[in-house]
Amino acid sequence: AGEVPCDVIVLLARDEVSELATFARPITDFVLEPLRAGEVALRVAQVGALDPKPLRERQRVLSLAVEASSDVIEMTDPRARFLYVNPAYERALGFSPAEVLGKTPAQLVRSDAHSPEFWKELDETLSSGHTWRGTLISRGRDGRYVHFDTVLTPVADRTGRITHHLGVKRDVSEELARQEALLEANRALEQARDVAVSASRAKSEFLANMSHELRTPLNAIIGYSEMLMEDAAPGEQVHHDLQRIRNAGTHLLTLINDVLDISKIEADKVELVPERFALAELVADVQATVEPLARANDNRFEVQAADELGQINMDRTRLRQILLNLLGNAFKFTKRGTVRLAVTRAMRHERPWIEVRVEDTGIGISEAQQKRLFQPFVQADSSTTREFGGTGLGLAICKRLVELMSGEIGLASELGHGSTFTVRLPADEDDVSGEWRAARRAGSPVVLLIDDDAEARELSRRTLARRGFTVVSAESGARGLELASSVAPDAIVLDVKMPGMSGWEVLSTLKLTESTAAIPVIMMTVMHQKEVGQTLGAADYLIKPIDPDRLVDTLTRHTRSKTARVLVVEDDEPTRDLIRRTLEHRGNFVAEADNGRVALDRIDEARPDVVVLDLMMPVLDGFGFLHALRADPRYAQLPVIVTTARTLDEVERSDLARNAQRVIEKSAHTRQELLGVIGDQITAIVARR
């Protein structure tokens, strides 16, 4: 006979809970002994008041969902004894429901991965009626450790008494293993990169030193030959010979300068100096410079420049170098043909760019040769070197300089049919760099916001702008890395989930890059992944949706402005006064000394955090001051920024490398730039305290 449909309420002693799984028919409810007065009647009344059909259907669907879940779902009593586990529990830990019911986690799966304080905090959270979230590490039947992203929730009856604990756990062991593998791979890559960078830097420094040593006597040869040419009559053989010496020397100097440029670039010693200038004026200057090259091979030179090129803000000298290099190659490899320079300005990817095209009707470049052309010391083939000369460095230098300026360079060519080189450079650098430089001068914290969600970016930007922050935005991880390097913000707010390059990949790259490793990064995520962020080097993390006040408070904590006590040691009074006023404007406290002896006498009273030191001074010069300073254990680690106009030899550079944090050459900067660099260096040093 078939079973009569009815609800079943089971009366159980506490040591019989594990028998629930053995009942052959569905259980509607159960009551634990000892009984409280009226409890059974109450349960029966509650069950009888329900319409059984919808209730049973709801129970059936809910039961199917729980049983099919890939996440572990478990129910325990207030004393942590298992009342129910779904099949995912056995898949994750190896224990069947029959083995688990009636037992506690401590009897089966509790590992030694957590401290007693951890378990005490967890128990206190649940006992107080609050939900606990975090990572639990359990031990499976086979002894392996399983990491669960866990939510434990206390369940209370109508009186507020906790009757059950519901646990939902997601096995994240494989994800954590992948993250650990990524971290290990990053560590290995970092070590390999350090070795490669060290070797490349040593080579580049050797080339730079050799190039400098060669240029000094070569400049003398060129200079003396020109002086002798002035004394010799133009028609004499000696005048012709001297002209050959000068031309050969000038050509050799050009080649050495190429070697020096590429070595500086590879050693990361090239610093761009942006300035605002009219692009049309630069084009006219370049046109006048290369006209003799056009005539040398009977070429026609055409210039197509847009009427409204306007003003741009970038390194004028380096842009001129790129144009001269590309045009020089075009004239060299074209005979009795046409070379065309076209310069335009247009919007690209919602940003203003300038585009420069250098076209020629020369010998062209094969597809195979194009793949190697932008590498250092490489020309199209060996016959090119024999016929046309050169080092093969020009295009490599152009490519590196274009990349330093956040641009791109491309080539289209066909062997025997000429070549077209195209350079694209962002023309809005003034909008970005001008804003953050002005913010730095005013003492406003600069925040880089990296998020692919345009609405979220704009909302955060407005929130932060109202609270005194200057915000630079990036719509992707790749753009964010570019801006982090060029802007050097005070903090970075980084979204985790982005297309292409995830936030974790961006964070890893930031922390592996020397220039951005010290910048605090605040991660934005929809999951509780604090441990992952901390492992990769995040300074803090925020859970989406972002609370505006918490965002501001977090950034304020990580970008709080710090002032410094600075001792300026400089014998030139106007320069010393300008440095003092600039630093005081930034909120620093400044003491002054006009030579090294006076500085040593005042240092105990001044108690500086940083010293700004000139090298060439009377009484006691900068080197003497440094040696005396480092001999005092109290000041052995005191940061020193050196400014100098003298040419340093190898011994002096080595001495300063050991005893100073930064050496700034006065000749490489205008006075205003020098003051800005000094201020930025002090800000960076104080930020790392």
Helices and strands as residue ranges (DSSP letters): E 9-12, G 14-22, E 29-32, H 39-48, H 52-68, E 72-76, E 82-85, H 87-93, H 97-100, H 105-108, H 116-127, E 132-139, E 145-156, E 162-171, H 173-231, H 237-266, E 275-278, H 279-296, E 300-305, E 311-314, H 316-332, E 338-348, E 351-360, H 367-370, H 382-388, H 394-404, E 408-413, E 419-426, H 429-442, E 446-450, H 454-466, E 470-474, H 477-487, E 491-495, H 503-512, E 521-525, H 530-536, E 540-543, H 548-559, E 565-569, H 573-585, E 589-593, H 596-606, E 610-614, H 622-631, G 633-635, E 640-644, H 650-659, E 662-665, G 666-668, H 671-687
